[in-house]
Amino acid sequence: MLAVEIIVQGRVQGVGFRYFVLKTAHVLGVDGEVWNRRNGGVEAIAAHPDPAKVEEFLLALKDGPGRVDAIHSSPCSFPVKSGFRITDSR
C-alpha cells in the first residue's frame, strides 16, 4: 500500500480545509488522517493500494477551500489505520 506524508501550506486553517480533505478521502477510498499544524498549515497521511488514487487525492487538494500555496508530499512508512479521520493539531 502506498502511503504518503502531505504538507499543505497557505491559508488552509479556519476555512474547512480538513473537512474537505476528509470528504475527498472518503470519495476516493483513501485511508489516513489529517490535522492542523501549529505553523498554520495542514498535514496529512494518505494511503491506498492503487498509487493512482493517491495521486488523484493529491491533485484534488489543490482545489480545497482557502488558498493553497504549496503541497509537498513524500513517501512514508507510518502505519495507517483503515478509514480516514481528522485528528488533533500537532
Backbone atoms as SQL, in Angstrom:
CREATE TABLE atoms (id INTEGER PRIMARY KEY, chain TEXT, resi INTEGER, resn TEXT, atom TEXT, x REAL, y REAL, z REAL);
INSERT INTO atoms VALUES
  (1, 'A', 1, 'MET', 'N', 0.850, -1.181, 0.000),
  (2, 'A', 1, 'MET', 'CA', 0.000, 0.000, 0.000),
  (3, 'A', 1, 'MET', 'C', 0.893, 1.241, 0.000),
  (4, 'A', 2, 'LEU', 'N', 0.643, 2.138, -0.931),
  (5, 'A', 2, 'LEU', 'CA', 1.406, 3.379, -0.997),
  (6, 'A', 2, 'LEU', 'C', 0.893, 4.355, 0.052),
  (7, 'A', 3, 'ALA', 'N', 1.792, 4.836, 0.898),
  (8, 'A', 3, 'ALA', 'CA', 1.448, 5.844, 1.904),
  (9, 'A', 3, 'ALA', 'C', 2.334, 7.058, 1.694),
  (10, 'A', 4, 'VAL', 'N', 1.733, 8.249, 1.797),
  (11, 'A', 4, 'VAL', 'CA', 2.488, 9.488, 1.650),
  (12, 'A', 4, 'VAL', 'C', 2.169, 10.433, 2.798),
  (13, 'A', 5, 'GLU', 'N', 3.178, 11.207, 3.162),
  (14, 'A', 5, 'GLU', 'CA', 3.011, 12.297, 4.118),
  (15, 'A', 5, 'GLU', 'C', 2.829, 13.563, 3.278),
  (16, 'A', 6, 'ILE', 'N', 1.824, 14.362, 3.623),
  (17, 'A', 6, 'ILE', 'CA', 1.469, 15.535, 2.832),
  (18, 'A', 6, 'ILE', 'C', 1.477, 16.765, 3.729),
  (19, 'A', 7, 'ILE', 'N', 2.113, 17.824, 3.266),
  (20, 'A', 7, 'ILE', 'CA', 2.089, 19.105, 3.970),
  (21, 'A', 7, 'ILE', 'C', 1.507, 20.135, 3.016),
  (22, 'A', 8, 'VAL', 'N', 0.458, 20.805, 3.464),
  (23, 'A', 8, 'VAL', 'CA', -0.210, 21.826, 2.655),
  (24, 'A', 8, 'VAL', 'C', 0.036, 23.172, 3.311),
  (25, 'A', 9, 'GLN', 'N', 0.559, 24.108, 2.532),
  (26, 'A', 9, 'GLN', 'CA', 0.839, 25.451, 3.033),
  (27, 'A', 9, 'GLN', 'C', -0.079, 26.449, 2.347),
  (28, 'A', 10, 'GLY', 'N', -0.393, 27.510, 3.072),
  (29, 'A', 10, 'GLY', 'CA', -1.258, 28.560, 2.557),
  (30, 'A', 10, 'GLY', 'C', -2.258, 28.975, 3.621),
  (31, 'A', 11, 'ARG', 'N', -3.359, 29.525, 3.187),
  (32, 'A', 11, 'ARG', 'CA', -4.440, 29.888, 4.122),
  (33, 'A', 11, 'ARG', 'C', -5.420, 28.714, 4.144),
  (34, 'A', 12, 'VAL', 'N', -5.083, 27.712, 4.958),
  (35, 'A', 12, 'VAL', 'CA', -5.846, 26.467, 4.961),
  (36, 'A', 12, 'VAL', 'C', -6.419, 26.109, 6.339),
  (37, 'A', 13, 'GLN', 'N', -6.289, 27.010, 7.296),
  (38, 'A', 13, 'GLN', 'CA', -6.916, 26.795, 8.597),
  (39, 'A', 13, 'GLN', 'C', -8.064, 27.776, 8.761),
  (40, 'A', 14, 'GLY', 'N', -9.143, 27.307, 9.388),
  (41, 'A', 14, 'GLY', 'CA', -10.304, 28.160, 9.619),
  (42, 'A', 14, 'GLY', 'C', -11.186, 28.324, 8.398),
  (43, 'A', 15, 'VAL', 'N', -10.978, 27.480, 7.374),
  (44, 'A', 15, 'VAL', 'CA', -11.762, 27.597, 6.136),
  (45, 'A', 15, 'VAL', 'C', -12.436, 26.279, 5.752),
  (46, 'A', 16, 'GLY', 'N', -12.370, 25.276, 6.614),
  (47, 'A', 16, 'GLY', 'CA', -12.977, 23.975, 6.330),
  (48, 'A', 16, 'GLY', 'C', -12.099, 23.054, 5.497),
  (49, 'A', 17, 'PHE', 'N', -10.811, 23.336, 5.452),
  (50, 'A', 17, 'PHE', 'CA', -9.922, 22.542, 4.602),
  (51, 'A', 17, 'PHE', 'C', -9.826, 21.084, 5.068),
  (52, 'A', 18, 'ARG', 'N', -9.714, 20.853, 6.368),
  (53, 'A', 18, 'ARG', 'CA', -9.605, 19.469, 6.852),
  (54, 'A', 18, 'ARG', 'C', -10.863, 18.675, 6.526),
  (55, 'A', 19, 'TYR', 'N', -12.027, 19.310, 6.589),
  (56, 'A', 19, 'TYR', 'CA', -13.275, 18.616, 6.253),
  (57, 'A', 19, 'TYR', 'C', -13.344, 18.316, 4.762),
  (58, 'A', 20, 'PHE', 'N', -12.796, 19.206, 3.944),
  (59, 'A', 20, 'PHE', 'CA', -12.684, 18.955, 2.512),
  (60, 'A', 20, 'PHE', 'C', -11.777, 17.742, 2.263),
  (61, 'A', 21, 'VAL', 'N', -10.662, 17.671, 2.976),
  (62, 'A', 21, 'VAL', 'CA', -9.739, 16.544, 2.848),
  (63, 'A', 21, 'VAL', 'C', -10.436, 15.248, 3.253),
  (64, 'A', 22, 'LEU', 'N', -11.161, 15.285, 4.361),
  (65, 'A', 22, 'LEU', 'CA', -11.901, 14.112, 4.840),
  (66, 'A', 22, 'LEU', 'C', -12.900, 13.629, 3.795),
  (67, 'A', 23, 'LYS', 'N', -13.695, 14.544, 3.252),
  (68, 'A', 23, 'LYS', 'CA', -14.701, 14.183, 2.252),
  (69, 'A', 23, 'LYS', 'C', -14.038, 13.616, 0.997),
  (70, 'A', 24, 'THR', 'N', -12.958, 14.246, 0.545),
  (71, 'A', 24, 'THR', 'CA', -12.246, 13.779, -0.637),
  (72, 'A', 24, 'THR', 'C', -11.689, 12.374, -0.415),
  (73, 'A', 25, 'ALA', 'N', -11.128, 12.135, 0.754),
  (74, 'A', 25, 'ALA', 'CA', -10.590, 10.809, 1.079),
  (75, 'A', 25, 'ALA', 'C', -11.693, 9.759, 1.049),
  (76, 'A', 26, 'HIS', 'N', -12.854, 10.082, 1.599),
  (77, 'A', 26, 'HIS', 'CA', -13.959, 9.123, 1.603),
  (78, 'A', 26, 'HIS', 'C', -14.420, 8.813, 0.183),
  (79, 'A', 27, 'VAL', 'N', -14.520, 9.826, -0.647),
  (80, 'A', 27, 'VAL', 'CA', -14.959, 9.628, -2.035),
  (81, 'A', 27, 'VAL', 'C', -13.976, 8.716, -2.786),
  (82, 'A', 28, 'LEU', 'N', -12.678, 8.914, -2.552),
  (83, 'A', 28, 'LEU', 'CA', -11.663, 8.154, -3.279),
  (84, 'A', 28, 'LEU', 'C', -11.270, 6.842, -2.600),
  (85, 'A', 29, 'GLY', 'N', -11.761, 6.623, -1.381),
  (86, 'A', 29, 'GLY', 'CA', -11.416, 5.403, -0.657),
  (87, 'A', 29, 'GLY', 'C', -10.005, 5.402, -0.096),
  (88, 'A', 30, 'VAL', 'N', -9.499, 6.590, 0.208),
  (89, 'A', 30, 'VAL', 'CA', -8.142, 6.739, 0.750),
  (90, 'A', 30, 'VAL', 'C', -8.183, 6.626, 2.272),
  (91, 'A', 31, 'ASP', 'N', -7.242, 5.907, 2.843),
  (92, 'A', 31, 'ASP', 'CA', -7.117, 5.779, 4.295),
  (93, 'A', 31, 'ASP', 'C', -6.121, 6.807, 4.814),
  (94, 'A', 32, 'GLY', 'N', -6.252, 7.175, 6.093),
  (95, 'A', 32, 'GLY', 'CA', -5.269, 8.063, 6.704),
  (96, 'A', 32, 'GLY', 'C', -5.870, 9.018, 7.699),
  (97, 'A', 33, 'GLU', 'N', -5.224, 10.170, 7.839),
  (98, 'A', 33, 'GLU', 'CA', -5.681, 11.184, 8.783),
  (99, 'A', 33, 'GLU', 'C', -5.159, 12.552, 8.369),
  (100, 'A', 34, 'VAL', 'N', -5.806, 13.589, 8.900),
  (101, 'A', 34, 'VAL', 'CA', -5.411, 14.967, 8.609),
  (102, 'A', 34, 'VAL', 'C', -5.488, 15.772, 9.899),
  (103, 'A', 35, 'TRP', 'N', -4.578, 16.771, 10.035),
  (104, 'A', 35, 'TRP', 'CA', -4.576, 17.609, 11.234),
  (105, 'A', 35, 'TRP', 'C', -3.983, 18.974, 10.896),
  (106, 'A', 36, 'ASN', 'N', -4.288, 19.957, 11.743),
  (107, 'A', 36, 'ASN', 'CA', -3.688, 21.286, 11.628),
  (108, 'A', 36, 'ASN', 'C', -2.281, 21.252, 12.208),
  (109, 'A', 37, 'ARG', 'N', -1.392, 21.989, 11.566),
  (110, 'A', 37, 'ARG', 'CA', -0.038, 22.167, 12.089),
  (111, 'A', 37, 'ARG', 'C', 0.002, 23.482, 12.860),
  (112, 'A', 38, 'ARG', 'N', 0.869, 23.589, 13.804),
  (113, 'A', 38, 'ARG', 'CA', 0.977, 24.809, 14.617),
  (114, 'A', 38, 'ARG', 'C', 1.462, 26.003, 13.807),
  (115, 'A', 39, 'ASN', 'N', 2.078, 25.781, 12.655),
  (116, 'A', 39, 'ASN', 'CA', 2.585, 26.883, 11.831),
  (117, 'A', 39, 'ASN', 'C', 1.544, 27.428, 10.847),
  (118, 'A', 40, 'GLY', 'N', 0.293, 26.965, 10.940),
  (119, 'A', 40, 'GLY', 'CA', -0.765, 27.463, 10.069),
  (120, 'A', 40, 'GLY', 'C', -1.072, 26.587, 8.879),
  (121, 'A', 41, 'GLY', 'N', -0.274, 25.569, 8.653),
  (122, 'A', 41, 'GLY', 'CA', -0.515, 24.639, 7.550),
  (123, 'A', 41, 'GLY', 'C', -1.365, 23.461, 7.989),
  (124, 'A', 42, 'VAL', 'N', -1.537, 22.540, 7.088),
  (125, 'A', 42, 'VAL', 'CA', -2.266, 21.307, 7.356),
  (126, 'A', 42, 'VAL', 'C', -1.374, 20.154, 6.931),
  (127, 'A', 43, 'GLU', 'N', -1.403, 19.069, 7.695),
  (128, 'A', 43, 'GLU', 'CA', -0.612, 17.891, 7.375),
  (129, 'A', 43, 'GLU', 'C', -1.524, 16.679, 7.309),
  (130, 'A', 44, 'ALA', 'N', -1.179, 15.726, 6.478),
  (131, 'A', 44, 'ALA', 'CA', -1.975, 14.518, 6.335),
  (132, 'A', 44, 'ALA', 'C', -1.083, 13.332, 6.020),
  (133, 'A', 45, 'ILE', 'N', -1.600, 12.169, 6.337),
  (134, 'A', 45, 'ILE', 'CA', -1.037, 10.903, 5.890),
  (135, 'A', 45, 'ILE', 'C', -2.147, 10.254, 5.068),
  (136, 'A', 46, 'ALA', 'N', -1.808, 9.794, 3.871),
  (137, 'A', 46, 'ALA', 'CA', -2.804, 9.180, 2.998),
  (138, 'A', 46, 'ALA', 'C', -2.245, 7.894, 2.411),
  (139, 'A', 47, 'ALA', 'N', -3.101, 6.874, 2.294),
  (140, 'A', 47, 'ALA', 'CA', -2.651, 5.591, 1.771),
  (141, 'A', 47, 'ALA', 'C', -3.761, 4.930, 0.957),
  (142, 'A', 48, 'HIS', 'N', -3.340, 4.209, -0.074),
  (143, 'A', 48, 'HIS', 'CA', -4.261, 3.433, -0.910),
  (144, 'A', 48, 'HIS', 'C', -3.433, 2.404, -1.661),
  (145, 'A', 49, 'PRO', 'N', -3.973, 1.203, -1.909),
  (146, 'A', 49, 'PRO', 'CA', -3.222, 0.199, -2.665),
  (147, 'A', 49, 'PRO', 'C', -2.909, 0.631, -4.103),
  (148, 'A', 50, 'ASP', 'N', -3.742, 1.494, -4.668),
  (149, 'A', 50, 'ASP', 'CA', -3.547, 1.964, -6.039),
  (150, 'A', 50, 'ASP', 'C', -2.862, 3.330, -6.014),
  (151, 'A', 51, 'PRO', 'N', -1.616, 3.426, -6.455),
  (152, 'A', 51, 'PRO', 'CA', -0.911, 4.709, -6.441),
  (153, 'A', 51, 'PRO', 'C', -1.643, 5.809, -7.218),
  (154, 'A', 52, 'ALA', 'N', -2.426, 5.449, -8.209),
  (155, 'A', 52, 'ALA', 'CA', -3.184, 6.445, -8.982),
  (156, 'A', 52, 'ALA', 'C', -4.227, 7.138, -8.103),
  (157, 'A', 53, 'LYS', 'N', -4.803, 6.428, -7.150),
  (158, 'A', 53, 'LYS', 'CA', -5.779, 7.038, -6.227),
  (159, 'A', 53, 'LYS', 'C', -5.101, 8.041, -5.306),
  (160, 'A', 54, 'VAL', 'N', -3.897, 7.718, -4.867),
  (161, 'A', 54, 'VAL', 'CA', -3.146, 8.654, -4.017),
  (162, 'A', 54, 'VAL', 'C', -2.818, 9.913, -4.819),
  (163, 'A', 55, 'GLU', 'N', -2.424, 9.738, -6.068),
  (164, 'A', 55, 'GLU', 'CA', -2.117, 10.886, -6.928),
  (165, 'A', 55, 'GLU', 'C', -3.369, 11.724, -7.175),
  (166, 'A', 56, 'GLU', 'N', -4.504, 11.071, -7.405),
  (167, 'A', 56, 'GLU', 'CA', -5.768, 11.792, -7.591),
  (168, 'A', 56, 'GLU', 'C', -6.127, 12.580, -6.336),
  (169, 'A', 57, 'PHE', 'N', -5.903, 11.987, -5.173),
  (170, 'A', 57, 'PHE', 'CA', -6.143, 12.652, -3.895),
  (171, 'A', 57, 'PHE', 'C', -5.271, 13.900, -3.774),
  (172, 'A', 58, 'LEU', 'N', -3.985, 13.762, -4.085),
  (173, 'A', 58, 'LEU', 'CA', -3.066, 14.906, -4.008),
  (174, 'A', 58, 'LEU', 'C', -3.497, 16.031, -4.947),
  (175, 'A', 59, 'LEU', 'N', -3.897, 15.695, -6.149),
  (176, 'A', 59, 'LEU', 'CA', -4.346, 16.713, -7.110),
  (177, 'A', 59, 'LEU', 'C', -5.600, 17.424, -6.626),
  (178, 'A', 60, 'ALA', 'N', -6.505, 16.682, -5.989),
  (179, 'A', 60, 'ALA', 'CA', -7.756, 17.271, -5.504),
  (180, 'A', 60, 'ALA', 'C', -7.512, 18.298, -4.406),
  (181, 'A', 61, 'LEU', 'N', -6.453, 18.123, -3.624),
  (182, 'A', 61, 'LEU', 'CA', -6.190, 19.045, -2.518),
  (183, 'A', 61, 'LEU', 'C', -5.931, 20.467, -3.003),
  (184, 'A', 62, 'LYS', 'N', -5.443, 20.611, -4.223),
  (185, 'A', 62, 'LYS', 'CA', -5.179, 21.944, -4.778),
  (186, 'A', 62, 'LYS', 'C', -6.455, 22.779, -4.890),
  (187, 'A', 63, 'ASP', 'N', -7.600, 22.107, -4.991),
  (188, 'A', 63, 'ASP', 'CA', -8.881, 22.796, -5.172),
  (189, 'A', 63, 'ASP', 'C', -9.654, 22.965, -3.870),
  (190, 'A', 64, 'GLY', 'N', -9.009, 22.748, -2.743),
  (191, 'A', 64, 'GLY', 'CA', -9.680, 22.873, -1.454),
  (192, 'A', 64, 'GLY', 'C', -10.002, 24.317, -1.120),
  (193, 'A', 65, 'PRO', 'N', -10.803, 24.508, -0.082),
  (194, 'A', 65, 'PRO', 'CA', -11.168, 25.866, 0.332),
  (195, 'A', 65, 'PRO', 'C', -9.964, 26.627, 0.872),
  (196, 'A', 66, 'GLY', 'N', -10.081, 27.919, 0.890),
  (197, 'A', 66, 'GLY', 'CA', -8.977, 28.761, 1.350),
  (198, 'A', 66, 'GLY', 'C', -8.044, 29.054, 0.195),
  (199, 'A', 67, 'ARG', 'N', -6.759, 29.095, 0.499),
  (200, 'A', 67, 'ARG', 'CA', -5.753, 29.359, -0.533),
  (201, 'A', 67, 'ARG', 'C', -4.591, 28.390, -0.325),
  (202, 'A', 68, 'VAL', 'N', -4.393, 27.515, -1.285),
  (203, 'A', 68, 'VAL', 'CA', -3.300, 26.558, -1.224),
  (204, 'A', 68, 'VAL', 'C', -2.109, 27.154, -1.967),
  (205, 'A', 69, 'ASP', 'N', -1.027, 27.425, -1.239),
  (206, 'A', 69, 'ASP', 'CA', 0.192, 27.960, -1.850),
  (207, 'A', 69, 'ASP', 'C', 1.129, 26.858, -2.313),
  (208, 'A', 70, 'ALA', 'N', 1.188, 25.762, -1.568),
  (209, 'A', 70, 'ALA', 'CA', 2.105, 24.674, -1.915),
  (210, 'A', 70, 'ALA', 'C', 1.632, 23.377, -1.267),
  (211, 'A', 71, 'ILE', 'N', 1.894, 22.281, -1.967),
  (212, 'A', 71, 'ILE', 'CA', 1.643, 20.944, -1.437),
  (213, 'A', 71, 'ILE', 'C', 2.929, 20.151, -1.606),
  (214, 'A', 72, 'HIS', 'N', 3.423, 19.626, -0.494),
  (215, 'A', 72, 'HIS', 'CA', 4.631, 18.806, -0.516),
  (216, 'A', 72, 'HIS', 'C', 4.237, 17.394, -0.078),
  (217, 'A', 73, 'SER', 'N', 4.702, 16.411, -0.807),
  (218, 'A', 73, 'SER', 'CA', 4.407, 15.031, -0.415),
  (219, 'A', 73, 'SER', 'C', 5.662, 14.187, -0.531),
  (220, 'A', 74, 'SER', 'N', 5.733, 13.198, 0.332),
  (221, 'A', 74, 'SER', 'CA', 6.850, 12.263, 0.289),
  (222, 'A', 74, 'SER', 'C', 6.372, 10.906, 0.802),
  (223, 'A', 75, 'PRO', 'N', 6.926, 9.832, 0.246),
  (224, 'A', 75, 'PRO', 'CA', 6.550, 8.500, 0.724),
  (225, 'A', 75, 'PRO', 'C', 6.875, 8.364, 2.210),
  (226, 'A', 76, 'CYS', 'N', 6.068, 7.602, 2.895),
  (227, 'A', 76, 'CYS', 'CA', 6.320, 7.381, 4.316),
  (228, 'A', 76, 'CYS', 'C', 5.966, 5.954, 4.677),
  (229, 'A', 77, 'SER', 'N', 6.384, 5.552, 5.841),
  (230, 'A', 77, 'SER', 'CA', 6.114, 4.194, 6.305),
  (231, 'A', 77, 'SER', 'C', 5.290, 4.192, 7.593),
  (232, 'A', 78, 'PHE', 'N', 4.575, 5.288, 7.840),
  (233, 'A', 78, 'PHE', 'CA', 3.725, 5.337, 9.026),
  (234, 'A', 78, 'PHE', 'C', 2.642, 4.281, 8.926),
  (235, 'A', 79, 'PRO', 'N', 2.311, 3.617, 10.024),
  (236, 'A', 79, 'PRO', 'CA', 1.188, 2.678, 9.979),
  (237, 'A', 79, 'PRO', 'C', -0.117, 3.461, 9.782),
  (238, 'A', 80, 'VAL', 'N', -0.944, 3.018, 8.856),
  (239, 'A', 80, 'VAL', 'CA', -2.186, 3.710, 8.538),
  (240, 'A', 80, 'VAL', 'C', -3.356, 2.792, 8.856),
  (241, 'A', 81, 'LYS', 'N', -4.280, 3.288, 9.686),
  (242, 'A', 81, 'LYS', 'CA', -5.477, 2.528, 10.034),
  (243, 'A', 81, 'LYS', 'C', -6.491, 2.642, 8.907),
  (244, 'A', 82, 'SER', 'N', -7.393, 1.705, 8.852),
  (245, 'A', 82, 'SER', 'CA', -8.460, 1.728, 7.862),
  (246, 'A', 82, 'SER', 'C', -9.377, 2.924, 8.114),
  (247, 'A', 83, 'GLY', 'N', -9.825, 3.584, 7.058),
  (248, 'A', 83, 'GLY', 'CA', -10.690, 4.758, 7.175),
  (249, 'A', 83, 'GLY', 'C', -9.862, 6.036, 7.154),
  (250, 'A', 84, 'PHE', 'N', -10.543, 7.160, 7.253),
  (251, 'A', 84, 'PHE', 'CA', -9.870, 8.455, 7.255),
  (252, 'A', 84, 'PHE', 'C', -10.481, 9.291, 8.354),
  (253, 'A', 85, 'ARG', 'N', -9.644, 10.036, 9.087),
  (254, 'A', 85, 'ARG', 'CA', -10.145, 10.806, 10.231),
  (255, 'A', 85, 'ARG', 'C', -9.403, 12.130, 10.373),
  (256, 'A', 86, 'ILE', 'N', -10.062, 13.054, 11.043),
  (257, 'A', 86, 'ILE', 'CA', -9.448, 14.316, 11.452),
  (258, 'A', 86, 'ILE', 'C', -8.932, 14.111, 12.867),
  (259, 'A', 87, 'THR', 'N', -7.681, 14.490, 13.100),
  (260, 'A', 87, 'THR', 'CA', -7.109, 14.314, 14.436),
  (261, 'A', 87, 'THR', 'C', -6.726, 15.676, 15.017),
  (262, 'A', 88, 'ASP', 'N', -6.279, 15.656, 16.263),
  (263, 'A', 88, 'ASP', 'CA', -5.906, 16.869, 16.958),
  (264, 'A', 88, 'ASP', 'C', -4.696, 17.550, 16.319),
  (265, 'A', 89, 'SER', 'N', -4.639, 18.856, 16.480),
  (266, 'A', 89, 'SER', 'CA', -3.488, 19.618, 15.981),
  (267, 'A', 89, 'SER', 'C', -2.204, 19.110, 16.601),
  (268, 'A', 90, 'ARG', 'N', -1.125, 19.243, 15.835),
  (269, 'A', 90, 'ARG', 'CA', 0.182, 18.788, 16.329),
  (270, 'A', 90, 'ARG', 'C', 1.210, 19.864, 16.089);
